[in-house]
């Protein structure tokens, strides 16, 4: 027999009762995600796998005394880079909150470092306690309207798919490419036609949606309206109900979850900022919010365990049943969803809010440092006046969607300038990966800065350098600080750095602990608020102003983008 067959034979012996099990959880109320019931029983674990429910001889007995035993939580759509943490630090952050598996889309780091970036994520997430599966990034660059640090061809992503933890094709953001039959997009769809293909189609409906679905798309996490979600579900899509740090759609979509539809729904976070991880948790926070919105707790757990496992073909995950991996969460009650212990493959990995695993080894790959940018001068931010009015981006609180406004612009010595008293600020996106120094200019309302400048290398999806400010001199200082550091977030006032969060890993992530990252993140956010910023998370809001796949008006290094028409539009009207 092979080694695998020998292990299987021993498991079957343990299931029959002919071999002692490793662990016996006694006195549990088990969440049965197949029947939707709580069942009082024991759970036997051998070799990291659940082998039965009856009491039997065990090397160790865990008395639960009526506590709830739930399957480990699965986040079916997540961008790990949003946590600003490398995988090992992220695992330490989420395991105590009951998350045992994540399906991640690494297109953020892929847009910076290409295949090397994805390989870094795969290597950095080996043996960290948390199981991280990846989807091969489908759109790098996300569009032709920006300059990314790399391009992933169909051959590239097919090679990535040979890795056992790469399980499908990540969100197909280029929905126009699918709808109109772009040959390069069809090539990628062809390579993954026998695997899971995630979607990304905000607002798509009718015949356009039909055409998109004919490409083999299986899911959508971008629904913001109930009617949109109902149409997509009725046409066969699995709907991911998103409740993240930046986009919170669960309240609008909760009525979608009924006894007839819940098997086609999942709870996901998409993005989770470090301060939310530290203060509120991860999927346990999403589950609590679902419960507040009248999704019963057992159904909520099903949406965050069995359903994503089934969708992604993770056959041994997502349930407490014989033959399933022993990923389990001990909850004090279904009402509080308070996590007391977490088991991964039968091993206790977290207890009372603390991760029990050793600190992971973490290192920065020098090839992931992407900052090919010369020193900037104020002249580099000069916008020559070409009219009296400009298209301005209007930031909208608590959503990724922006609006467009046509506004008069101030002139100084032949240049268009910020007017902080009108909440009209200059914004520039500077290409940082290829050494071109290409710059796109815009004006933005809704950030509220009255003085100073903010700069960041977290700027979805290509993650070029984005700078916004009340004056050019502070904007230049902010940009040059990050140029020297290799990336991060910075606040500058009167030529001085007020606060700084270095992100040396591709300009996206830190090697520091969650606690330290949150400390620095709060400092930069507080410094931005002291400059007058009116949004709760000014830097995270800023990071989405360069995302040309979410309507309506965005800015890339190539200029202003009207996302609805999917083309560049002039700054001056």
Residue pairs with C-beta under 8 A, 6 or more apart in sequence:
1 9
7 47
10 19
10 46
10 47
11 46
11 47
11 49
11 51
13 19
14 20
14 21
14 44
14 46
14 47
14 51
14 52
15 44
15 46
15 51
15 52
15 322
17 52
17 54
17 56
17 57
19 46
20 56
20 57
20 58
20 59
21 44
21 45
21 46
21 51
21 52
21 56
21 57
21 58
21 59
22 45
22 46
22 47
22 58
22 59
22 60
22 346
23 44
23 45
23 46
23 58
23 59
23 60
23 61
23 62
23 326
23 346
24 42
24 43
24 44
24 45
24 55
24 56
24 58
24 60
24 61
24 62
25 42
25 43
25 44
25 45
25 62
25 64
25 69
25 328
26 42
26 55
26 61
26 62
26 63
26 64
27 40
27 42
27 63
27 64
27 65
27 66
27 67
28 40
28 41
28 42
28 43
28 64
28 66
28 67
28 68
28 69
29 38
29 39
29 40
29 64
29 66
29 67
29 68
29 69
30 38
30 39
30 40
30 41
30 43
30 53
30 69
30 320
31 38
31 68
31 69
31 70
31 71
31 298
31 301
31 320
31 334
32 38
32 39
32 319
32 320
33 71
33 298
33 301
33 302
33 305
33 306
33 318
33 319
33 320
34 306
34 319
34 321
36 298
36 299
36 302
37 298
38 68
38 298
38 334
40 66
41 53
41 54
42 53
42 54
42 55
43 50
43 52
43 53
43 69
43 320
43 328
44 50
44 51
44 52
44 53
44 54
44 56
44 58
45 51
45 326
45 343
45 346
46 346
47 346
48 325
48 326
48 345
48 346
48 347
49 316
49 323
49 324
49 325
49 326
49 345
49 346
50 320
50 321
50 322
50 323
50 324
50 325
50 326
51 322
51 323
52 322
53 322
64 330
67 330
67 331
67 332
67 340
68 330
68 331
68 332
68 333
68 334
69 320
69 328
69 329
69 330
69 331
70 98
70 301
70 305
70 320
70 328
70 329
70 330
70 331
71 301
71 305
71 306
71 317
71 318
71 319
71 320
71 324
71 327
71 328
71 329
72 98
72 99
72 100
72 101
72 305
72 317
72 327
72 328
72 329
72 342
72 343
72 344
73 97
73 98
73 99
73 100
73 101
73 282
73 283
73 284
73 287
73 301
73 304
73 305
73 329
74 99
74 100
74 101
74 102
74 103
74 283
74 304
74 305
74 308
74 309
74 314
74 317
74 318
75 99
75 101
75 102
75 103
75 268
75 269
75 282
75 283
75 304
75 308
76 103
76 240
76 266
76 267
76 268
76 307
76 308
76 311
76 312
77 103
77 105
77 171
77 198
77 219
77 221
77 240
77 242
77 266
77 268
77 269
77 270
78 102
78 103
78 104
78 105
78 268
78 269
78 270
78 271
78 272
79 104
79 105
79 106
79 107
79 108
79 270
79 271
80 87
80 90
80 102
80 104
80 106
80 121
80 132
81 106
81 108
81 109
81 458
81 508
81 509
82 108
82 244
82 245
82 270
82 271
82 272
82 273
83 90
83 93
83 272
83 273
83 274
83 277
83 509
83 514
84 273
84 274
84 458
84 501
84 503
84 508
84 509
84 510
84 517
84 521
85 93
85 274
85 509
85 510
85 514
85 517
86 124
86 362
86 505
86 509
86 510
86 511
87 121
87 124
87 125
87 128
87 130
87 132
87 360
88 124
88 125
88 128
88 359
88 360
88 361
88 362
89 360
89 362
89 510
89 511
89 512
89 513
89 514
89 517
90 130
90 514
91 125
91 128
91 129
91 130
91 132
91 355
91 357
91 360
92 129
92 355
92 357
92 359
92 360
92 513
92 514
93 274
93 277
93 278
93 282
93 355
93 514
94 102
94 130
94 277
94 281
94 282
94 283
95 129
95 130
95 342
95 344
95 349
95 350
95 355
95 357
96 339
96 342
96 350
96 351
96 353
96 354
96 355
97 281
97 282
97 283
97 284
97 285
97 339
98 281
98 282
98 283
98 284
98 329
98 331
98 339
98 342
99 130
99 282
99 283
99 284
100 130
100 131
100 327
100 329
100 342
100 344
101 130
101 131
101 132
101 133
101 309
101 314
101 317
101 327
102 130
102 131
102 132
102 133
103 132
103 133
103 134
103 135
103 167
103 308
103 312
104 121
104 132
104 133
104 134
104 135
105 134
105 135
105 137
105 170
105 171
105 198
106 117
106 118
106 121
106 134
106 137
106 170
107 137
107 138
107 139
107 140
107 142
107 170
107 171
107 461
108 460
108 461
108 463
108 508
109 117
109 118
109 120
109 121
109 368
109 506
109 508
109 509
110 117
110 118
110 137
110 140
110 150
110 152
111 117
111 137
111 140
111 141
111 142
111 148
111 149
111 150
111 461
111 462
111 463
112 148
112 149
112 150
112 368
112 370
112 433
112 462
112 463
112 506
112 507
112 508
113 120
113 149
113 150
113 367
113 368
113 370
113 506
114 140
114 149
114 150
114 151
114 152
114 156
115 150
115 152
115 156
115 159
115 160
116 365
116 367
116 368
117 150
117 368
117 506
118 134
118 136
118 137
118 160
120 365
120 368
120 505
121 132
121 134
122 134
122 163
122 165
122 166
124 360
124 362
125 132
125 165
128 357
128 360
129 344
129 349
129 355
129 357
130 344
131 317
131 327
131 344
132 165
133 165
133 166
133 167
133 312
133 314
134 160
134 163
134 165
134 166
134 167
134 170
135 166
135 167
135 168
135 169
135 170
135 171
135 196
135 198
136 152
136 157
136 158
136 160
136 161
136 166
136 168
136 169
136 170
136 192
137 152
137 157
137 170
138 157
138 169
138 170
138 171
138 172
138 173
138 174
138 188
138 197
139 171
139 172
139 173
139 174
139 461
140 148
140 150
140 151
140 152
141 147
141 148
141 151
141 461
141 462
142 148
142 173
142 174
142 461
142 462
142 547
142 548
142 549
143 173
143 174
143 548
143 549
143 561
143 566
145 548
145 556
145 558
145 561
145 566
145 567
145 568
146 461
146 462
146 464
146 546
146 548
146 556
146 557
146 558
146 561
147 431
147 433
147 434
147 436
147 438
147 462
147 464
147 556
147 557
147 558
148 433
148 461
148 462
149 370
149 432
149 433
149 434
149 462
149 463
150 433
153 184
154 184
154 187
154 188
154 190
154 191
157 169
157 188
157 191
157 192
158 191
158 192
160 166
161 191
161 192
161 195
167 195
167 196
167 312
167 313
167 314
168 192
168 195
168 196
168 197
168 198
168 312
169 188
169 189
169 191
169 192
169 195
169 196
169 197
169 198
170 198
171 198
171 199
171 200
171 221
172 178
172 185
172 189
172 197
172 198
172 199
172 200
172 215
172 217
173 200
173 461
173 549
174 182
174 185
174 549
175 199
175 200
175 201
175 204
175 208
175 212
176 182
176 566
177 184
177 185
178 185
178 186
178 189
178 211
178 212
178 215
178 217
179 208
179 211
179 212
185 215
186 215
189 197
189 215
189 216
192 216
193 216
196 218
196 219
196 311
196 312
196 313
197 215
197 216
197 217
197 218
198 217
198 218
198 219
198 221
199 212
199 217
199 218
199 219
199 220
199 221
199 222
199 237
200 220
200 221
200 222
200 549
201 209
201 212
201 217
201 220
201 222
201 232
202 222
202 223
202 224
202 549
202 550
202 551
203 222
203 224
203 228
203 551
204 212
205 228
205 231
209 231
209 232
209 235
210 235
213 235
213 236
213 237
217 237
218 237
218 238
218 311
219 237
219 238
219 239
219 240
219 266
219 311
220 229
220 232
220 237
220 238
220 239
220 240
221 240
221 242
221 268
221 270
222 242
222 550
223 229
223 232
223 239
223 241
223 249
223 253
224 247
224 249
224 252
224 399
224 401
225 252
226 252
226 253
226 255
226 256
229 239
229 241
229 253
229 256
230 256
232 239
233 239
233 256
233 261
233 264
233 265
237 264
238 264
238 265
238 266
238 307
238 311
239 253
239 256
239 264
239 265
239 266
240 265
240 266
240 267
240 268
240 270
241 249
241 250
241 253
241 254
241 256
241 257
241 265
241 266
241 267
241 268
241 290
241 303
242 248
242 249
242 250
242 268
242 269
242 270
243 249
243 250
243 267
243 268
243 269
243 285
243 286
243 289
243 290
244 268
244 269
244 270
244 271
244 272
245 269
245 271
245 272
245 273
245 276
245 537
245 540
246 271
246 273
246 398
246 400
246 537
246 540
246 541
246 544
247 270
247 271
247 399
247 400
248 398
250 267
250 286
250 289
250 290
250 293
251 293
254 290
254 293
254 294
254 295
256 265
257 265
257 295
257 299
257 303
262 299
262 302
262 303
262 307
263 307
264 307
265 303
265 307
266 303
266 304
266 307
266 308
266 311
267 283
267 286
267 287
267 290
267 300
267 303
267 304
268 286
268 308
269 282
269 283
269 286
272 282
273 521
273 537
273 540
274 514
274 517
274 518
274 521
275 518
275 521
275 522
276 285
277 514
278 514
278 515
278 518
281 339
283 304
284 337
284 339
286 304
287 297
287 300
287 301
287 304
287 337
288 337
290 300
290 303
291 297
291 300
291 335
291 337
295 303
297 334
297 335
297 337
298 334
305 317
305 318
305 319
306 318
306 319
307 318
308 314
308 318
309 315
309 317
309 318
309 319
310 318
316 323
316 324
316 325
317 324
317 325
317 327
318 324
320 328
325 345
326 343
326 344
326 345
326 346
327 343
327 344
327 345
328 342
328 343
329 339
329 341
329 342
329 343
330 339
330 340
330 341
330 342
330 343
331 337
331 338
331 339
331 340
332 338
332 340
339 350
339 353
340 351
340 352
341 348
341 350
341 351
341 352
342 348
342 349
342 350
342 351
343 349
348 356
349 355
349 356
349 357
350 356
362 511
363 511
364 504
364 505
364 511
365 505
368 505
368 506
369 486
369 487
369 504
369 506
369 507
370 432
370 433
370 486
370 487
370 506
370 507
371 432
371 457
371 482
371 483
371 486
371 487
371 507
372 432
372 433
372 434
372 435
373 430
373 431
373 432
373 435
373 437
373 465
373 483
374 437
375 480
375 483
376 430
376 476
376 479
376 480
376 483
377 476
378 472
378 473
378 476
380 437
380 439
380 476
381 426
381 428
381 439
381 467
381 472
381 475
381 476
382 415
382 472
383 415
383 416
383 417
383 426
383 441
383 571
384 414
384 415
384 416
385 409
385 411
385 414
385 415
385 416
385 572
386 570
386 571
386 572
387 572
387 573
388 408
388 409
389 406
389 407
389 408
389 409
389 572
389 573
390 406
390 407
390 409
390 416
390 443
390 571
390 572
390 573
391 404
391 405
391 406
391 442
391 443
391 553
391 560
391 569
391 570
391 571
391 572
391 573
392 404
392 405
392 406
392 407
392 424
392 442
392 443
392 444
392 445
393 402
393 403
393 404
393 427
393 442
393 443
393 444
393 445
393 446
393 545
393 553
393 554
393 555
393 560
394 402
394 403
394 404
394 405
394 444
394 445
394 446
394 553
395 402
395 444
395 445
395 446
395 447
395 535
395 541
395 545
396 402
396 403
396 446
397 446
397 535
397 536
398 536
400 544
400 547
400 550
401 550
401 551
401 552
402 545
402 550
402 551
402 552
402 553
402 554
403 552
403 553
404 552
404 553
404 562
405 445
406 573
407 424
407 443
407 445
409 416
409 417
409 419
409 424
409 443
410 416
410 417
410 418
410 419
410 424
411 417
416 426
416 443
417 426
417 471
417 472
418 424
418 425
418 426
418 443
418 469
418 470
418 471
419 425
420 449
420 450
420 451
420 470
420 532
421 450
423 445
423 446
423 447
423 448
424 443
424 444
424 445
425 443
425 444
425 445
425 447
425 449
425 468
425 469
425 470
426 441
426 442
426 443
426 468
426 469
426 472
426 475
427 441
427 442
427 443
427 444
427 466
427 467
427 468
427 545
427 555
428 439
428 440
428 441
428 442
428 466
428 467
428 468
428 475
429 439
429 440
429 459
429 464
429 465
429 466
429 467
429 546
429 555
429 556
429 557
430 437
430 438
430 439
430 464
430 465
430 466
430 467
430 479
430 557
431 437
431 438
431 439
431 464
431 465
431 557
432 457
432 463
432 464
432 465
432 483
432 507
433 462
433 464
438 557
438 558
439 557
440 555
440 556
440 557
440 558
440 559
440 560
441 555
441 559
441 571
442 555
442 560
442 571
443 571
444 468
444 545
446 534
446 535
447 468
447 533
447 534
447 535
447 538
447 541
447 542
448 532
448 533
448 534
448 535
449 468
449 469
449 470
449 528
449 531
449 532
449 533
450 470
450 531
450 532
451 470
451 471
451 474
451 493
451 494
451 531
451 532
452 469
452 470
452 471
452 474
452 491
452 492
452 493
452 494
452 498
452 531
453 467
453 468
453 469
453 470
453 471
453 474
453 475
453 477
453 478
453 491
453 492
453 493
454 467
454 468
454 469
454 478
454 489
454 490
454 491
454 492
454 528
454 531
454 533
454 538
454 539
454 542
455 465
455 466
455 467
455 468
455 475
455 478
455 479
455 481
455 482
455 489
455 490
455 492
456 465
456 466
456 467
456 482
456 488
456 489
456 490
456 539
456 542
456 543
457 463
457 464
457 465
457 466
457 482
457 487
457 488
457 489
457 503
457 507
457 508
458 489
458 503
458 507
458 508
458 539
458 543
459 465
459 466
459 542
459 543
459 545
459 546
460 543
460 544
460 546
460 547
461 546
461 547
461 548
461 549
462 546
462 556
462 557
463 506
463 507
463 508
464 546
464 556
464 557
465 479
465 482
465 483
466 542
466 543
466 545
466 546
466 555
467 475
467 478
467 479
468 475
468 542
468 545
469 475
469 478
469 492
470 531
473 495
474 492
474 493
474 494
474 495
475 492
477 492
477 495
477 496
477 497
478 490
478 491
478 492
481 490
481 492
481 497
481 500
482 488
482 490
482 507
485 500
485 502
485 504
486 502
486 504
486 507
487 502
487 503
487 504
487 506
487 507
487 508
488 500
488 501
488 502
488 503
488 504
488 507
489 500
489 501
489 503
489 521
489 524
489 539
490 497
490 499
490 500
490 501
490 524
491 497
491 498
491 499
491 500
491 524
491 527
491 528
491 531
492 498
493 527
493 531
498 527
498 530
498 531
499 520
499 523
499 524
499 526
499 527
499 528
500 520
500 523
500 524
501 510
501 517
501 520
501 521
501 523
501 524
502 510
502 520
503 509
503 510
504 510
504 511
505 511
510 516
510 517
512 520
521 539
524 539
525 537
525 538
525 539
528 538
528 539
529 538
535 541
544 550
545 554
545 555
546 554
546 555
546 556
547 554
548 554
548 556
548 561
548 563
549 563
550 563
551 563
551 564
552 562
552 563
552 564
553 560
553 561
553 562
553 563
553 569
554 560
554 561
554 563
555 561
558 568
559 568
559 569
559 570
559 571
560 568
560 569
560 570
560 571
561 567
561 568
561 569
562 568
562 569
